[in-house]
Amino acid sequence: MVQAGWRWAASPPTSRSDAPSATKIVVAALGVSGALNVFAPLQPIIGGASIALLGATLAWRLRDRARRCERCVGQAA
């Protein structure tokens, strides 16, 4: 599906200047230890929400794929 010569859009940052700007803003506002102290209690909640969204997206994609397959079979008959 990926054509030759294309790079992944979500490639990891290769240097500090490539880091997302939101991270830079939080670190500038709170400092590194302050950012860790603020977001450490939220990490399990963020992780759980991430897995729930991943599961919901997978279910939605599989359901959509099954619907398209049923439409193709119905049209072929």
PDB file as gemmi writes it, atoms N, CA and C in Angstrom:
CRYST1    1.000    1.000    1.000  90.00  90.00  90.00 P 1                      
ATOM      1  N   MET A   1       0.820  -1.184   0.000  1.00  0.00           N  
ATOM      2  CA  MET A   1       0.000   0.000   0.000  1.00  0.00           C  
ATOM      3  C   MET A   1       0.873   1.261   0.000  1.00  0.00           C  
ATOM      4  N   VAL A   2       2.042   1.207   0.611  1.00  0.00           N  
ATOM      5  CA  VAL A   2       2.938   2.355   0.643  1.00  0.00           C  
ATOM      6  C   VAL A   2       3.798   2.320  -0.605  1.00  0.00           C  
ATOM      7  N   GLN A   3       3.824   3.407  -1.348  1.00  0.00           N  
ATOM      8  CA  GLN A   3       4.598   3.451  -2.574  1.00  0.00           C  
ATOM      9  C   GLN A   3       6.076   3.618  -2.266  1.00  0.00           C  
ATOM     10  N   ALA A   4       6.900   3.149  -3.175  1.00  0.00           N  
ATOM     11  CA  ALA A   4       8.344   3.265  -2.999  1.00  0.00           C  
ATOM     12  C   ALA A   4       8.741   4.732  -2.932  1.00  0.00           C  
ATOM     13  N   GLY A   5       9.644   5.031  -2.056  1.00  0.00           N  
ATOM     14  CA  GLY A   5      10.134   6.390  -1.923  1.00  0.00           C  
ATOM     15  C   GLY A   5       9.372   7.237  -0.914  1.00  0.00           C  
ATOM     16  N   TRP A   6       8.286   6.731  -0.388  1.00  0.00           N  
ATOM     17  CA  TRP A   6       7.510   7.482   0.601  1.00  0.00           C  
ATOM     18  C   TRP A   6       8.042   7.194   1.981  1.00  0.00           C  
ATOM     19  N   ARG A   7       7.972   8.179   2.851  1.00  0.00           N  
ATOM     20  CA  ARG A   7       8.343   7.990   4.254  1.00  0.00           C  
ATOM     21  C   ARG A   7       7.079   7.924   5.075  1.00  0.00           C  
ATOM     22  N   TRP A   8       7.151   7.227   6.187  1.00  0.00           N  
ATOM     23  CA  TRP A   8       6.013   7.183   7.112  1.00  0.00           C  
ATOM     24  C   TRP A   8       5.789   8.570   7.675  1.00  0.00           C  
ATOM     25  N   ALA A   9       4.550   8.991   7.731  1.00  0.00           N  
ATOM     26  CA  ALA A   9       4.225  10.324   8.248  1.00  0.00           C  
ATOM     27  C   ALA A   9       4.428  10.396   9.754  1.00  0.00           C  
ATOM     28  N   ALA A  10       4.308   9.273  10.441  1.00  0.00           N  
ATOM     29  CA  ALA A  10       4.416   9.261  11.891  1.00  0.00           C  
ATOM     30  C   ALA A  10       5.785   8.763  12.341  1.00  0.00           C  
ATOM     31  N   SER A  11       6.823   9.104  11.611  1.00  0.00           N  
ATOM     32  CA  SER A  11       8.149   8.656  12.007  1.00  0.00           C  
ATOM     33  C   SER A  11       8.570   9.367  13.293  1.00  0.00           C  
ATOM     34  N   PRO A  12       9.360   8.690  14.129  1.00  0.00           N  
ATOM     35  CA  PRO A  12       9.756   9.294  15.403  1.00  0.00           C  
ATOM     36  C   PRO A  12      10.690  10.479  15.180  1.00  0.00           C  
ATOM     37  N   PRO A  13      10.710  11.410  16.120  1.00  0.00           N  
ATOM     38  CA  PRO A  13      11.607  12.555  15.979  1.00  0.00           C  
ATOM     39  C   PRO A  13      13.057  12.097  15.935  1.00  0.00           C  
ATOM     40  N   THR A  14      13.844  12.708  15.062  1.00  0.00           N  
ATOM     41  CA  THR A  14      15.242  12.317  14.934  1.00  0.00           C  
ATOM     42  C   THR A  14      16.168  13.209  15.760  1.00  0.00           C  
ATOM     43  N   SER A  15      15.684  14.356  16.164  1.00  0.00           N  
ATOM     44  CA  SER A  15      16.492  15.237  17.005  1.00  0.00           C  
ATOM     45  C   SER A  15      15.563  16.039  17.904  1.00  0.00           C  
ATOM     46  N   ARG A  16      16.134  16.781  18.821  1.00  0.00           N  
ATOM     47  CA  ARG A  16      15.305  17.575  19.733  1.00  0.00           C  
ATOM     48  C   ARG A  16      14.485  18.620  18.981  1.00  0.00           C  
ATOM     49  N   SER A  17      14.998  19.140  17.883  1.00  0.00           N  
ATOM     50  CA  SER A  17      14.257  20.169  17.158  1.00  0.00           C  
ATOM     51  C   SER A  17      13.030  19.588  16.460  1.00  0.00           C  
ATOM     52  N   ASP A  18      12.983  18.239  16.268  1.00  0.00           N  
ATOM     53  CA  ASP A  18      11.832  17.612  15.635  1.00  0.00           C  
ATOM     54  C   ASP A  18      10.735  17.258  16.630  1.00  0.00           C  
ATOM     55  N   ALA A  19      10.970  17.434  17.919  1.00  0.00           N  
ATOM     56  CA  ALA A  19       9.988  17.072  18.942  1.00  0.00           C  
ATOM     57  C   ALA A  19       8.734  17.935  18.775  1.00  0.00           C  
ATOM     58  N   PRO A  20       7.575  17.387  19.140  1.00  0.00           N  
ATOM     59  CA  PRO A  20       6.335  18.168  19.022  1.00  0.00           C  
ATOM     60  C   PRO A  20       6.399  19.449  19.840  1.00  0.00           C  
ATOM     61  N   SER A  21       5.772  20.491  19.333  1.00  0.00           N  
ATOM     62  CA  SER A  21       5.847  21.784  20.006  1.00  0.00           C  
ATOM     63  C   SER A  21       5.063  21.803  21.314  1.00  0.00           C  
ATOM     64  N   ALA A  22       4.019  20.960  21.443  1.00  0.00           N  
ATOM     65  CA  ALA A  22       3.262  20.924  22.690  1.00  0.00           C  
ATOM     66  C   ALA A  22       4.157  20.457  23.836  1.00  0.00           C  
ATOM     67  N   THR A  23       5.035  19.518  23.555  1.00  0.00           N  
ATOM     68  CA  THR A  23       5.967  19.033  24.571  1.00  0.00           C  
ATOM     69  C   THR A  23       6.888  20.163  25.015  1.00  0.00           C  
ATOM     70  N   LYS A  24       7.369  20.921  24.050  1.00  0.00           N  
ATOM     71  CA  LYS A  24       8.266  22.036  24.375  1.00  0.00           C  
ATOM     72  C   LYS A  24       7.560  23.076  25.242  1.00  0.00           C  
ATOM     73  N   ILE A  25       6.297  23.338  24.951  1.00  0.00           N  
ATOM     74  CA  ILE A  25       5.537  24.335  25.714  1.00  0.00           C  
ATOM     75  C   ILE A  25       5.332  23.860  27.153  1.00  0.00           C  
ATOM     76  N   VAL A  26       4.969  22.591  27.327  1.00  0.00           N  
ATOM     77  CA  VAL A  26       4.744  22.056  28.678  1.00  0.00           C  
ATOM     78  C   VAL A  26       6.038  22.075  29.472  1.00  0.00           C  
ATOM     79  N   VAL A  27       7.134  21.645  28.859  1.00  0.00           N  
ATOM     80  CA  VAL A  27       8.418  21.636  29.567  1.00  0.00           C  
ATOM     81  C   VAL A  27       8.857  23.058  29.886  1.00  0.00           C  
ATOM     82  N   ALA A  28       8.603  23.989  28.981  1.00  0.00           N  
ATOM     83  CA  ALA A  28       8.976  25.383  29.256  1.00  0.00           C  
ATOM     84  C   ALA A  28       8.146  25.948  30.406  1.00  0.00           C  
ATOM     85  N   ALA A  29       6.871  25.565  30.475  1.00  0.00           N  
ATOM     86  CA  ALA A  29       5.991  26.108  31.510  1.00  0.00           C  
ATOM     87  C   ALA A  29       6.225  25.457  32.868  1.00  0.00           C  
ATOM     88  N   LEU A  30       6.413  24.138  32.879  1.00  0.00           N  
ATOM     89  CA  LEU A  30       6.486  23.411  34.152  1.00  0.00           C  
ATOM     90  C   LEU A  30       7.877  22.912  34.514  1.00  0.00           C  
ATOM     91  N   GLY A  31       8.763  22.857  33.558  1.00  0.00           N  
ATOM     92  CA  GLY A  31      10.057  22.229  33.793  1.00  0.00           C  
ATOM     93  C   GLY A  31       9.890  20.719  33.648  1.00  0.00           C  
ATOM     94  N   VAL A  32      11.005  20.018  33.505  1.00  0.00           N  
ATOM     95  CA  VAL A  32      10.938  18.572  33.268  1.00  0.00           C  
ATOM     96  C   VAL A  32      10.345  17.859  34.471  1.00  0.00           C  
ATOM     97  N   SER A  33      10.827  18.137  35.673  1.00  0.00           N  
ATOM     98  CA  SER A  33      10.310  17.432  36.854  1.00  0.00           C  
ATOM     99  C   SER A  33       8.864  17.832  37.137  1.00  0.00           C  
ATOM    100  N   GLY A  34       8.502  19.078  36.873  1.00  0.00           N  
ATOM    101  CA  GLY A  34       7.120  19.508  37.062  1.00  0.00           C  
ATOM    102  C   GLY A  34       6.181  18.810  36.096  1.00  0.00           C  
ATOM    103  N   ALA A  35       6.607  18.665  34.848  1.00  0.00           N  
ATOM    104  CA  ALA A  35       5.785  17.974  33.858  1.00  0.00           C  
ATOM    105  C   ALA A  35       5.613  16.508  34.242  1.00  0.00           C  
ATOM    106  N   LEU A  36       6.674  15.880  34.712  1.00  0.00           N  
ATOM    107  CA  LEU A  36       6.573  14.482  35.137  1.00  0.00           C  
ATOM    108  C   LEU A  36       5.645  14.345  36.342  1.00  0.00           C  
ATOM    109  N   ASN A  37       5.737  15.270  37.282  1.00  0.00           N  
ATOM    110  CA  ASN A  37       4.873  15.205  38.462  1.00  0.00           C  
ATOM    111  C   ASN A  37       3.407  15.436  38.120  1.00  0.00           C  
ATOM    112  N   VAL A  38       3.134  16.286  37.151  1.00  0.00           N  
ATOM    113  CA  VAL A  38       1.755  16.576  36.766  1.00  0.00           C  
ATOM    114  C   VAL A  38       1.149  15.413  35.994  1.00  0.00           C  
ATOM    115  N   PHE A  39       1.891  14.859  35.042  1.00  0.00           N  
ATOM    116  CA  PHE A  39       1.330  13.852  34.147  1.00  0.00           C  
ATOM    117  C   PHE A  39       1.501  12.418  34.636  1.00  0.00           C  
ATOM    118  N   ALA A  40       2.335  12.173  35.636  1.00  0.00           N  
ATOM    119  CA  ALA A  40       2.516  10.803  36.138  1.00  0.00           C  
ATOM    120  C   ALA A  40       1.218  10.185  36.655  1.00  0.00           C  
ATOM    121  N   PRO A  41       0.402  10.896  37.447  1.00  0.00           N  
ATOM    122  CA  PRO A  41      -0.854  10.286  37.899  1.00  0.00           C  
ATOM    123  C   PRO A  41      -1.861  10.060  36.770  1.00  0.00           C  
ATOM    124  N   LEU A  42      -1.736  10.804  35.687  1.00  0.00           N  
ATOM    125  CA  LEU A  42      -2.670  10.679  34.571  1.00  0.00           C  
ATOM    126  C   LEU A  42      -2.297   9.584  33.583  1.00  0.00           C  
ATOM    127  N   GLN A  43      -1.076   9.055  33.675  1.00  0.00           N  
ATOM    128  CA  GLN A  43      -0.623   8.076  32.691  1.00  0.00           C  
ATOM    129  C   GLN A  43      -1.498   6.826  32.626  1.00  0.00           C  
ATOM    130  N   PRO A  44      -1.939   6.229  33.731  1.00  0.00           N  
ATOM    131  CA  PRO A  44      -2.826   5.061  33.609  1.00  0.00           C  
ATOM    132  C   PRO A  44      -4.162   5.393  32.944  1.00  0.00           C  
ATOM    133  N   ILE A  45      -4.691   6.580  33.207  1.00  0.00           N  
ATOM    134  CA  ILE A  45      -5.955   6.988  32.592  1.00  0.00           C  
ATOM    135  C   ILE A  45      -5.765   7.196  31.094  1.00  0.00           C  
ATOM    136  N   ILE A  46      -4.695   7.871  30.722  1.00  0.00           N  
ATOM    137  CA  ILE A  46      -4.399   8.103  29.310  1.00  0.00           C  
ATOM    138  C   ILE A  46      -4.156   6.769  28.597  1.00  0.00           C  
ATOM    139  N   GLY A  47      -3.441   5.855  29.250  1.00  0.00           N  
ATOM    140  CA  GLY A  47      -3.189   4.541  28.662  1.00  0.00           C  
ATOM    141  C   GLY A  47      -4.464   3.742  28.475  1.00  0.00           C  
ATOM    142  N   GLY A  48      -5.341   3.761  29.469  1.00  0.00           N  
ATOM    143  CA  GLY A  48      -6.616   3.052  29.362  1.00  0.00           C  
ATOM    144  C   GLY A  48      -7.495   3.629  28.262  1.00  0.00           C  
ATOM    145  N   ALA A  49      -7.536   4.950  28.176  1.00  0.00           N  
ATOM    146  CA  ALA A  49      -8.316   5.597  27.123  1.00  0.00           C  
ATOM    147  C   ALA A  49      -7.742   5.267  25.749  1.00  0.00           C  
ATOM    148  N   SER A  50      -6.436   5.201  25.662  1.00  0.00           N  
ATOM    149  CA  SER A  50      -5.785   4.863  24.401  1.00  0.00           C  
ATOM    150  C   SER A  50      -6.159   3.461  23.948  1.00  0.00           C  
ATOM    151  N   ILE A  51      -6.122   2.500  24.854  1.00  0.00           N  
ATOM    152  CA  ILE A  51      -6.465   1.117  24.509  1.00  0.00           C  
ATOM    153  C   ILE A  51      -7.947   1.000  24.176  1.00  0.00           C  
ATOM    154  N   ALA A  52      -8.807   1.714  24.903  1.00  0.00           N  
ATOM    155  CA  ALA A  52     -10.243   1.687  24.607  1.00  0.00           C  
ATOM    156  C   ALA A  52     -10.524   2.261  23.217  1.00  0.00           C  
ATOM    157  N   LEU A  53      -9.879   3.381  22.869  1.00  0.00           N  
ATOM    158  CA  LEU A  53     -10.063   3.960  21.542  1.00  0.00           C  
ATOM    159  C   LEU A  53      -9.516   3.042  20.450  1.00  0.00           C  
ATOM    160  N   LEU A  54      -8.394   2.385  20.722  1.00  0.00           N  
ATOM    161  CA  LEU A  54      -7.838   1.438  19.763  1.00  0.00           C  
ATOM    162  C   LEU A  54      -8.797   0.286  19.516  1.00  0.00           C  
ATOM    163  N   GLY A  55      -9.373  -0.259  20.583  1.00  0.00           N  
ATOM    164  CA  GLY A  55     -10.341  -1.347  20.450  1.00  0.00           C  
ATOM    165  C   GLY A  55     -11.594  -0.916  19.702  1.00  0.00           C  
ATOM    166  N   ALA A  56     -12.089   0.268  20.008  1.00  0.00           N  
ATOM    167  CA  ALA A  56     -13.288   0.779  19.328  1.00  0.00           C  
ATOM    168  C   ALA A  56     -13.009   1.003  17.846  1.00  0.00           C  
ATOM    169  N   THR A  57     -11.852   1.534  17.531  1.00  0.00           N  
ATOM    170  CA  THR A  57     -11.496   1.766  16.137  1.00  0.00           C  
ATOM    171  C   THR A  57     -11.346   0.450  15.384  1.00  0.00           C  
ATOM    172  N   LEU A  58     -10.730  -0.536  16.006  1.00  0.00           N  
ATOM    173  CA  LEU A  58     -10.588  -1.848  15.379  1.00  0.00           C  
ATOM    174  C   LEU A  58     -11.949  -2.480  15.116  1.00  0.00           C  
ATOM    175  N   ALA A  59     -12.848  -2.418  16.092  1.00  0.00           N  
ATOM    176  CA  ALA A  59     -14.189  -2.974  15.922  1.00  0.00           C  
ATOM    177  C   ALA A  59     -14.929  -2.255  14.796  1.00  0.00           C  
ATOM    178  N   TRP A  60     -14.822  -0.943  14.746  1.00  0.00           N  
ATOM    179  CA  TRP A  60     -15.480  -0.161  13.707  1.00  0.00           C  
ATOM    180  C   TRP A  60     -14.950  -0.528  12.329  1.00  0.00           C  
ATOM    181  N   ARG A  61     -13.604  -0.643  12.213  1.00  0.00           N  
ATOM    182  CA  ARG A  61     -13.011  -0.994  10.921  1.00  0.00           C  
ATOM    183  C   ARG A  61     -13.416  -2.389  10.476  1.00  0.00           C  
ATOM    184  N   LEU A  62     -13.412  -3.351  11.394  1.00  0.00           N  
ATOM    185  CA  LEU A  62     -13.793  -4.713  11.040  1.00  0.00           C  
ATOM    186  C   LEU A  62     -15.268  -4.790  10.645  1.00  0.00           C  
ATOM    187  N   ARG A  63     -16.125  -4.065  11.363  1.00  0.00           N  
ATOM    188  CA  ARG A  63     -17.549  -4.044  11.033  1.00  0.00           C  
ATOM    189  C   ARG A  63     -17.767  -3.410   9.659  1.00  0.00           C  
ATOM    190  N   ASP A  64     -17.070  -2.330   9.378  1.00  0.00           N  
ATOM    191  CA  ASP A  64     -17.177  -1.661   8.087  1.00  0.00           C  
ATOM    192  C   ASP A  64     -16.682  -2.573   6.966  1.00  0.00           C  
ATOM    193  N   ARG A  65     -15.611  -3.286   7.216  1.00  0.00           N  
ATOM    194  CA  ARG A  65     -15.070  -4.212   6.215  1.00  0.00           C  
ATOM    195  C   ARG A  65     -16.052  -5.343   5.936  1.00  0.00           C  
ATOM    196  N   ALA A  66     -16.686  -5.860   6.971  1.00  0.00           N  
ATOM    197  CA  ALA A  66     -17.665  -6.931   6.795  1.00  0.00           C  
ATOM    198  C   ALA A  66     -18.884  -6.428   6.014  1.00  0.00           C  
ATOM    199  N   ARG A  67     -19.302  -5.208   6.266  1.00  0.00           N  
ATOM    200  CA  ARG A  67     -20.446  -4.649   5.541  1.00  0.00           C  
ATOM    201  C   ARG A  67     -20.136  -4.498   4.058  1.00  0.00           C  
ATOM    202  N   ARG A  68     -18.934  -4.026   3.759  1.00  0.00           N  
ATOM    203  CA  ARG A  68     -18.552  -3.877   2.358  1.00  0.00           C  
ATOM    204  C   ARG A  68     -18.504  -5.229   1.671  1.00  0.00           C  
ATOM    205  N   CYS A  69     -18.047  -6.246   2.358  1.00  0.00           N  
ATOM    206  CA  CYS A  69     -17.971  -7.584   1.786  1.00  0.00           C  
ATOM    207  C   CYS A  69     -19.372  -8.115   1.500  1.00  0.00           C  
ATOM    208  N   GLU A  70     -20.317  -7.886   2.419  1.00  0.00           N  
ATOM    209  CA  GLU A  70     -21.697  -8.335   2.213  1.00  0.00           C  
ATOM    210  C   GLU A  70     -22.323  -7.634   1.014  1.00  0.00           C  
ATOM    211  N   ARG A  71     -22.034  -6.349   0.829  1.00  0.00           N  
ATOM    212  CA  ARG A  71     -22.567  -5.614  -0.320  1.00  0.00           C  
ATOM    213  C   ARG A  71     -22.030  -6.192  -1.622  1.00  0.00           C  
ATOM    214  N   CYS A  72     -20.728  -6.538  -1.628  1.00  0.00           N  
ATOM    215  CA  CYS A  72     -20.115  -7.095  -2.849  1.00  0.00           C  
ATOM    216  C   CYS A  72     -20.735  -8.439  -3.188  1.00  0.00           C  
ATOM    217  N   VAL A  73     -20.975  -9.292  -2.196  1.00  0.00           N  
ATOM    218  CA  VAL A  73     -21.558 -10.605  -2.425  1.00  0.00           C  
ATOM    219  C   VAL A  73     -22.977 -10.446  -2.922  1.00  0.00           C  
ATOM    220  N   GLY A  74     -23.740  -9.518  -2.371  1.00  0.00           N  
ATOM    221  CA  GLY A  74     -25.121  -9.293  -2.804  1.00  0.00           C  
ATOM    222  C   GLY A  74     -25.209  -8.774  -4.235  1.00  0.00           C  
ATOM    223  N   GLN A  75     -24.248  -7.954  -4.645  1.00  0.00           N  
ATOM    224  CA  GLN A  75     -24.264  -7.413  -6.001  1.00  0.00           C  
ATOM    225  C   GLN A  75     -23.848  -8.454  -7.031  1.00  0.00           C  
ATOM    226  N   ALA A  76     -22.990  -9.391  -6.642  1.00  0.00           N  
ATOM    227  CA  ALA A  76     -22.499 -10.408  -7.565  1.00  0.00           C  
ATOM    228  C   ALA A  76     -23.585 -11.414  -7.927  1.00  0.00           C  
ATOM    229  N   ALA A  77     -24.567 -11.607  -7.045  1.00  0.00           N  
ATOM    230  CA  ALA A  77     -25.604 -12.634  -7.291  1.00  0.00           C  
ATOM    231  C   ALA A  77     -26.656 -12.181  -8.271  1.00  0.00           C  
TER     232      ALA A  77                                                      
END                                                                             
